[in-house]
Structures are given as structure tokens and as C-alpha cells.
């Protein structure tokens, strides 16, 4: 109770502090939905960013020097997920670790009783009650191609929402049995559709990486929902409606950025 009171007081003090003007500029340039939001939603996103940045332990890895641009950009997209949810500012995320580019992580595999150790190249990862790890170069690539349905920050923090019920299965905590039944029906059908399309080499709006398992499918579907909402609604209307109900948002109504022109 005392801790909860202290947390509320600290957050109230944070929100009473004027939002830094340079941070507004970062949101305007880097987090494209912010620029098309009405004033009320911009304020809500700024409030969330202010608390998120203050409460996380931020670490630059492999020589990366953290800047306000890095912190505010990551916080902006992470908080975008929360605008229509009851939330606690991703309080289970203790730290945000940022690498300058892709990084190597140790992996183990077991083949016929033989344990093989090695390394795997990664863009990012999310840990239960632990850090979110991100590649800044991948984030910048996603921002440059905003509107193509891919965003590493949205992906990894969608995993954190999935983990809130302590099971990483592509189903975050839901509000009712009816919603859970609908979620299972729609997500299962769409997941199987992605698997079929991937196996046959058909192009997909939703990143084919989501065919790995249900948890990855939820993460890539979330990326697509927020970053290419109009396209997702057109090609996968039931999935779009399901995610819109869960997140309490309607990204298809946002004016999306122009896609970069191809040169060739």
C-alpha cells in the first residue's frame, strides 16, 4: 500500500512537470501516429512517455551512447500500445537495453542427446519480468519505412503484453469469456492462413515470421495493426476488428505516412 502510494505520488509529480519541447519534436519526427493524433491523444501519449522514460533503467550496449531521441522514440511506440488499455506503464519491464545494430546472443540446441552451443543474430527480444532488448539501427529502418507493417518496438512490447498472464502463447489477458472464444477462433484461423501462405511462397501483408508460433503471430499482427492499419483492415477484416477491440484503437482511420519511393 505504501509502495503504491509512493508510485502514484511520483507519477503525479512527473506529470506535473512540463513536457520538454525537444521531446515533442522527437515524437513528431520519429513516432508517426503522434503527428496525426488529435490534441487529446497527443497529450495522453506524452503523459505515458514521460512516466515510461523516467521509470525504466536504460542501458546502451556495445558502445551505444543513449540519447533523448533513442529513449523518447522507444517510449513513444511502446506507449502507443497502451493508449486504449488499462495499464501500469509496462511496470514488469525493468530495463530497456539498446544495441547500435543487430547483436549476437548465446543459444543452445539439443540434437540426438548432444547439446550444441552457439550464437544467434537478433534484432531484439523480450524477457518475462526482465528487459526488452532492441537494435537501434533496426528501429531507424522501421521508421524510415513507416507504413509497411513492421516495427521492432511494437513487436517486442506486444510480447510483454502477452506475458502479463505469465503464459507466452499469443493471448494477452482478455476481458471476458466471449472475447477469449472469439480471440481463439480468429487468431487460430489467421495463424493457419499465414502458415499456408508462407509454405506456398505467397506474399503476405503480415510478416511471415509470425508463422513460427502463436506468440510471434500476435506480435507481428500487432506491428501490422498499428503500422499498416488500413491495409490490414482491407485484407484481414476479422483480425483487424479483433485487435481493434483489444487495443481500443482504430489505426485504419489514421492518415498514414507516404511510403518511400523506390528508385530504379
C-alpha positions as CSV (number, residue, x, y, z in Angstrom):
1,X,0.0,0.0,0.0
2,X,2.8,2.4,0.9
3,X,4.7,1.5,-2.3
4,X,1.6,2.0,-4.4
5,X,1.0,5.4,-2.7
6,X,4.6,6.4,-3.4
7,X,4.4,5.3,-7.0
8,X,1.2,7.3,-7.6
9,X,2.8,10.4,-5.9
10,X,6.0,10.1,-8.0
11,X,4.0,9.8,-11.2
12,X,1.8,12.7,-10.3
13,X,4.9,14.8,-9.8
14,X,6.3,13.7,-13.1
15,X,3.1,14.6,-14.9
16,X,3.1,18.0,-13.2
17,X,6.4,18.7,-14.9
18,X,6.2,20.4,-18.3
19,X,6.9,18.0,-21.2
20,X,10.2,19.0,-22.7
21,X,9.8,20.8,-26.1
22,X,12.7,18.8,-27.7
23,X,10.8,15.6,-26.8
24,X,7.7,16.9,-28.6
25,X,9.9,17.3,-31.7
26,X,11.2,13.8,-31.4
27,X,7.6,12.4,-31.2
28,X,6.6,14.5,-34.2
29,X,9.6,13.3,-36.3
30,X,10.0,9.7,-35.1
31,X,6.6,8.4,-33.9
32,X,4.4,9.0,-37.0
33,X,1.0,8.4,-35.4
34,X,1.7,11.2,-32.9
35,X,1.6,13.7,-35.8
36,X,-1.9,12.7,-36.9
37,X,-3.4,12.3,-33.4
38,X,-5.9,14.9,-32.1
39,X,-4.6,17.1,-29.2
40,X,-6.2,14.9,-26.5
41,X,-4.5,11.7,-27.7
42,X,-1.2,13.6,-28.2
43,X,-1.4,14.6,-24.5
44,X,-2.1,11.1,-23.4
45,X,0.9,9.8,-25.3
46,X,3.1,12.5,-23.9
47,X,2.0,11.6,-20.4
48,X,2.8,7.9,-20.9
49,X,6.1,8.7,-22.4
50,X,7.1,11.0,-19.5
51,X,6.5,8.2,-17.0
52,X,7.9,5.4,-19.1
53,X,11.2,7.2,-19.7
54,X,11.6,8.0,-16.0
55,X,10.7,4.6,-14.6
56,X,12.9,2.3,-16.8
57,X,16.5,1.6,-16.4
58,X,18.1,2.5,-19.8
59,X,21.3,0.9,-21.0
60,X,23.3,1.5,-24.1
61,X,25.2,-1.7,-25.2
62,X,28.2,-2.3,-27.4
63,X,29.3,1.3,-27.1
64,X,26.0,3.0,-27.9
65,X,25.5,6.3,-26.2
66,X,21.9,6.7,-25.2
67,X,20.2,10.0,-26.2
68,X,16.8,11.5,-25.6
69,X,16.0,10.7,-29.2
70,X,16.5,7.0,-28.5
71,X,14.6,6.9,-25.2
72,X,11.7,9.0,-26.4
73,X,11.3,7.1,-29.7
74,X,11.2,3.8,-28.0
75,X,8.9,5.1,-25.3
76,X,6.6,6.6,-27.9
77,X,6.0,3.4,-29.7
78,X,5.8,1.3,-26.6
79,X,3.2,3.7,-25.1
80,X,1.2,3.7,-28.4
81,X,0.2,0.2,-27.5
82,X,-1.2,1.3,-24.2
83,X,-3.5,4.2,-25.2
84,X,-6.7,2.1,-25.2
85,X,-5.7,-0.3,-22.4
86,X,-5.8,-0.3,-18.6
87,X,-2.1,-0.4,-17.9
88,X,0.7,0.3,-15.5
89,X,3.3,1.6,-17.9
90,X,4.8,-1.8,-18.6
91,X,5.8,-2.0,-15.0
92,X,7.1,-5.5,-15.5
93,X,9.7,-4.3,-17.9
94,X,12.6,-3.4,-15.6
95,X,15.2,-2.3,-18.2
96,X,15.5,-1.3,-21.9
97,X,18.8,-2.4,-23.4
98,X,19.6,-0.8,-26.8
99,X,22.3,-2.0,-29.1
100,X,23.6,0.1,-32.1
101,X,22.8,-2.7,-34.5
102,X,21.9,-6.4,-34.5
103,X,23.7,-8.4,-31.8
104,X,24.7,-11.9,-31.0
105,X,23.0,-13.9,-28.3
106,X,24.1,-17.4,-27.0
107,X,21.8,-20.3,-27.9
108,X,21.8,-24.0,-27.0
109,X,20.3,-26.8,-29.1
110,X,19.9,-30.5,-28.4
111,X,20.3,-32.9,-31.3
112,X,20.1,-36.6,-30.5
113,X,21.2,-36.0,-27.0
114,X,24.1,-33.8,-28.0
115,X,24.0,-30.2,-26.7
116,X,25.4,-27.7,-29.2
117,X,26.2,-24.2,-28.1
118,X,26.4,-21.3,-30.4
119,X,25.3,-17.7,-31.1
120,X,22.3,-16.3,-32.9
121,X,22.0,-12.9,-34.5
122,X,19.0,-10.9,-33.3
123,X,17.1,-7.6,-33.8
124,X,15.5,-7.7,-30.3
125,X,13.9,-9.8,-27.6
126,X,11.6,-9.5,-24.6
127,X,12.0,-11.2,-21.3
128,X,9.4,-12.0,-18.7
129,X,9.7,-9.6,-15.8
130,X,13.0,-8.5,-17.3
131,X,14.5,-6.4,-20.1
132,X,13.4,-5.6,-23.6
133,X,16.4,-5.6,-25.9
134,X,16.4,-3.6,-29.1
135,X,18.6,-2.8,-32.1
136,X,18.6,0.9,-32.8
137,X,19.6,0.5,-36.5
138,X,16.6,-1.8,-37.0
139,X,14.3,0.8,-35.3
140,X,15.6,3.5,-37.6
141,X,15.0,1.3,-40.6
142,X,11.4,0.7,-39.4
143,X,10.9,4.4,-39.0
144,X,12.3,5.2,-42.5
145,X,9.8,2.7,-43.9
146,X,6.8,3.6,-41.7
147,X,3.6,2.2,-43.0
148,X,5.0,-1.2,-44.3
149,X,3.6,-3.0,-41.3
150,X,6.9,-3.7,-39.5
151,X,8.1,-2.1,-36.2
152,X,10.5,-3.8,-33.8
153,X,9.4,-1.8,-30.8
154,X,5.8,-2.7,-31.3
155,X,6.8,-6.3,-31.7
156,X,8.8,-6.7,-28.6
157,X,6.3,-4.8,-26.4
158,X,3.4,-6.8,-27.8
159,X,5.3,-9.8,-26.3
160,X,5.3,-8.0,-23.0
161,X,1.5,-7.7,-23.1
162,X,1.3,-11.4,-24.0
163,X,3.4,-12.1,-20.9
164,X,1.0,-10.4,-18.5
165,X,-0.8,-13.6,-17.8
166,X,2.5,-15.4,-17.3
167,X,2.0,-17.6,-20.5
168,X,3.6,-16.7,-23.8
169,X,1.0,-18.1,-26.1
170,X,-0.2,-15.2,-28.2
171,X,-3.2,-14.4,-26.0
172,X,-2.8,-11.5,-23.6
173,X,-5.2,-11.1,-20.7
174,X,-8.7,-10.6,-22.1
175,X,-11.9,-9.1,-20.6
176,X,-14.5,-11.9,-21.0
177,X,-15.1,-15.5,-22.0
178,X,-16.8,-14.3,-25.1
179,X,-13.8,-12.2,-26.1
180,X,-11.5,-15.2,-25.3
181,X,-13.6,-17.5,-27.5
182,X,-13.6,-15.0,-30.4
183,X,-9.9,-14.5,-29.9
184,X,-9.1,-18.2,-30.2
185,X,-11.3,-18.6,-33.3
186,X,-10.0,-15.7,-35.3
187,X,-6.3,-15.9,-34.2
188,X,-6.2,-19.6,-34.9
189,X,-7.7,-19.2,-38.4
190,X,-5.4,-16.3,-39.3
191,X,-2.3,-18.1,-37.9
192,X,-3.1,-21.2,-40.0
193,X,-3.7,-18.9,-43.0
194,X,-0.2,-17.3,-42.6
195,X,1.4,-20.8,-42.3
196,X,-0.3,-21.9,-45.5
197,X,0.7,-18.8,-47.4
198,X,4.3,-19.0,-46.2
199,X,4.6,-22.6,-47.2
200,X,3.4,-21.9,-50.7
201,X,5.6,-18.8,-51.0
202,X,2.7,-16.4,-51.4
203,X,3.3,-12.8,-50.4
204,X,1.8,-11.7,-47.1
205,X,1.0,-8.4,-45.6
206,X,1.6,-9.9,-42.1
207,X,5.3,-10.7,-41.6
208,X,5.8,-14.4,-42.4
209,X,7.9,-14.6,-39.2
210,X,4.6,-14.9,-37.4
211,X,4.2,-18.4,-38.8
212,X,6.7,-19.7,-36.2
213,X,4.2,-19.9,-33.3
214,X,1.2,-18.2,-31.8
215,X,3.2,-15.8,-29.7
216,X,5.1,-14.5,-32.8
217,X,1.9,-14.3,-34.7
218,X,0.4,-11.9,-32.1
219,X,3.5,-9.8,-32.2
220,X,3.7,-9.4,-36.0
221,X,-0.1,-8.9,-36.2
222,X,0.2,-6.1,-33.7
223,X,3.0,-4.5,-35.7
224,X,0.8,-4.6,-38.8
225,X,-2.3,-3.4,-37.0
226,X,-0.6,-0.2,-35.8
227,X,1.7,0.5,-38.7
228,X,-0.5,-0.6,-41.7
229,X,-4.0,-0.5,-40.2
230,X,-5.9,0.4,-43.4
231,X,-4.2,-2.5,-45.3
232,X,-4.8,-5.0,-42.5
233,X,-8.5,-4.0,-42.3
234,X,-8.9,-4.5,-46.1
235,X,-7.1,-7.9,-46.2
236,X,-7.9,-9.3,-42.8
237,X,-11.1,-7.6,-41.6
238,X,-11.9,-10.1,-38.8
239,X,-8.3,-9.9,-37.4
240,X,-8.4,-6.1,-37.6
241,X,-11.7,-5.9,-35.7
242,X,-10.4,-8.3,-33.0
243,X,-7.2,-6.3,-32.5
244,X,-9.2,-3.0,-32.6
245,X,-11.5,-4.4,-29.8
246,X,-8.5,-5.5,-27.7
247,X,-6.4,-2.3,-28.1
248,X,-9.3,0.1,-28.1
249,X,-7.9,1.9,-31.1
250,X,-8.6,2.3,-34.9
251,X,-5.3,2.8,-36.7
252,X,-7.1,2.4,-40.1
253,X,-8.6,5.8,-39.6
254,X,-5.1,7.4,-39.1
255,X,-3.6,9.3,-42.0
256,X,-0.5,7.2,-42.7
257,X,2.8,8.5,-43.9
258,X,3.7,8.3,-47.6
259,X,5.8,5.3,-48.4
260,X,9.4,5.9,-49.7
261,X,9.5,5.9,-53.4
262,X,11.5,3.1,-55.0
263,X,14.4,4.2,-57.2
264,X,15.2,2.0,-60.1
